[in-house]
Amino acid sequence: MGRLRPCARYGLLMVPYLLALGLGAALLRALEGPPALQLQDKLRAELAAFQGEYGACLPTGALEELLGTALAAHAHGVSILGNGSEAGTWDLPSALLFTASILTTTGFGHMAPLSAGGKAFCVVYAALGLPASLVLVATLRHCLLPLLSRPVGWVAVCWQLAPARTALLQAAGLGLLVAGTFVLLPALVLWGVQGDCSLLEAVYFCFSSLSTIGLGDLLPGRGHDLNPVLYHLGQIALLGYLLLGLLAMLLAVETFSELPQVRAMVNFFGASGPLTGEDQGGILGQDELALSSLPSSTAAPEQAPAC
Amino acid sequence: MGRLRPCARYGLLMVPYLLALGLGAALLRALEGPPALQLQDKLRAELAAFQGEYGACLPTGALEELLGTALAAHAHGVSILGNGSEAGTWDLPSALLFTASILTTTGFGHMAPLSAGGKAFCVVYAALGLPASLVLVATLRHCLLPLLSRPVGWVAVCWQLAPARTALLQAAGLGLLVAGTFVLLPALVLWGVQGDCSLLEAVYFCFSSLSTIGLGDLLPGRGHDLNPVLYHLGQIALLGYLLLGLLAMLLAVETFSELPQVRAMVNFFGASGPLTGEDQGGILGQDELALSSLPSSTAAPEQAPAC
């Protein structure tokens, strides 16, 4: 077999990637370990003080048990605190935000299904909905990219840019537009509207949502005694932001991935020699499928096995 | 302009999609609303009973304040409960799992940065790491798909399948392989290892992680008094699972997206007429870029503006 060690160069990419994973972890550990430990110590000191002061009246472990159940329920979005007039965790705007977070794979996790039926439904819903999301995005991309490239095409003609530079300009332009419109601008709005979060936290939240990481540690409005109408409006705004922003971001990613420089990089790391992998084997390409009206023997692979 | 209403058919896709979003929300609300309300009522009754029994010794609001701070810290992975011998939230395996959850966009959210430096680092790390992840996956796809298609090619020759059927067989085969190896099998292992979760919950967790939704409500081992070594081994196993499983899943998605049936569907919904969008405008294709050695005037777009 001629390609005994195919794509050996991807090791050049894999090793730094894994190193970056490890270094990132080490750095975050250095940055976050101490504050987390401090907070933990502070909390436990508070608990100890509380027990010390009032422990005489509390049976052993009763407080811990209460805290434990409260924390466990919190993971599903059910709060032990709050007054009885709330509609509960699964009001319609919250449910919509939850389904949107599933279909966009953001998965904030501030709410999660409790029942077996709910969990099963989530799996089925995601299994059907995620491919549908992908088809929708592919379709919209099909429509929107030509529209987006038109202004860039005009600029290219006016400035007499080479096609390669035009592609770079398009990618850079789209990237900046998306970053500005879907990360910076919403972050500024959030920062303005929500009094107690810094601009960094707002950018962090917008970026985390748009990249579909969805850590869910900062959700606007949660835990605040907001006017319910405002809170729900905020949830619907977030929902729209997720859907539109993700579409924009995927368009930008697609644009970058089609750049010749990026393709060359992928080809470089993925090739074992001068021939690119795309010329050989791989999934049946458009051309071969176009030939599908011909007898299948014309599409025989290189090494026919003995049947 | 000839294309006044481009890609009007995508509305046929968009409307059902938004309807599905709404219906999913309504259905989840019906499934989850009652259990969540019940849990909430139960918790608040417990709190009320607690206060009723021991409230005499507790100052007003002291317990609520304690609960509030405990819940807020919990969102960052800091637990008020537990003994002092733990290494803290950001031990190395936990930090590695966190960075992996960022790079794979899963974002469990069971831990989150507290400090401004940590948040800023996460944004930068994701902004650099996500494109790197995409390049890595593209490269590996470049290498692995040819290998995967070889057995299918042999089968196609033996059974004299048409190329279109071969592609379908490849996609279906890969899909089943990924579902079996990366969802069902790990779910069975998890179910076997972790005594208190059902098979459904294990499948739910594996699916949620692999699809990068990452709700984070069920994280194996959390909250259990496990042997720390076992717990950390579990975290490392989860880390490997995320990285490998996601790669496998993306390969499967790529395979499906290249199916002629899928492409035809995207073309159908994205076209405004017989001409496909790909023939016109759009991002500069490979051919045009190959012509980049020629003067740029050859690549002038249809409608040259007056400069």
Interface residues (C-beta under 8 A of the other chain):
Chain A: P6 C7 Y10 L13 M14 Y17 A20 L21 G22 G24 A25 A26 L27 L28 R29 L31 E32 G33 P35 A36 L37 L39 Q40 L43 R44 E46 L47 F50 Y54 A56 C57 L58 A62 E64 L66 L67 G68 T69 A70 L71 A72 A73 H74 A75 H76 G77 V78 S79 I80 L81 G84 G88 T89 W90 D91 L92 A95 L96 F98 T99 A100 S101 I102 L103 T105 T106 G107 F108 G109 A112 P113 L114 S115 A116 G117 G118 K119 A120 F121 C122 V123 Y125 A126 A127 G129 L130 P131 A132 S133 L134 V135 L136 A138 T139 L140 R141 H142 C143 L145 P146 L147 S149 R150 G153 W154 A156 V157 C158 Q160 L161 A162 P163 A164 T166 A167 Q170 S198 L200 E201 V203 Y204 F207 S208 S211 T212 I213 G214 L215 G216 D217 L218 G223 V253 T255 F256 S257 E258 P260 V262 M265 V266 N267 F269 G270 A271 G277 E278 Q280 G281 G282 I283 L284 E288 L289 L291 S292 S296 S297 A299 A300 P301 A304 P305 C307
Chain B: P6 C7 Y10 L13 M14 Y17 A20 L21 G22 G24 A25 A26 L27 L28 R29 L31 E32 G33 P35 A36 L37 L39 Q40 L43 R44 E46 L47 F50 Y54 A56 C57 L58 A62 E64 L66 L67 G68 T69 A70 L71 A72 A73 H74 A75 H76 G77 V78 S79 I80 L81 G84 G88 T89 W90 D91 L92 A95 L96 F98 T99 A100 S101 I102 L103 T105 T106 G107 F108 G109 A112 P113 L114 S115 A116 G117 G118 K119 A120 F121 C122 V123 Y125 A126 A127 G129 L130 P131 A132 S133 L134 V135 L136 A138 T139 L140 H142 C143 L145 P146 L147 S149 R150 G153 W154 A156 V157 C158 Q160 L161 A162 P163 A164 T166 A167 Q170 S198 L200 E201 V203 Y204 F207 S208 S211 T212 I213 G214 L215 G216 D217 L218 G223 V253 E254 T255 F256 S257 E258 P260 V262 M265 V266 N267 F269 G270 A271 G277 E278 Q280 G281 G282 I283 L284 E288 L289 L291 S292 S296 S297 A299 A300 P301 A304 P305 C307
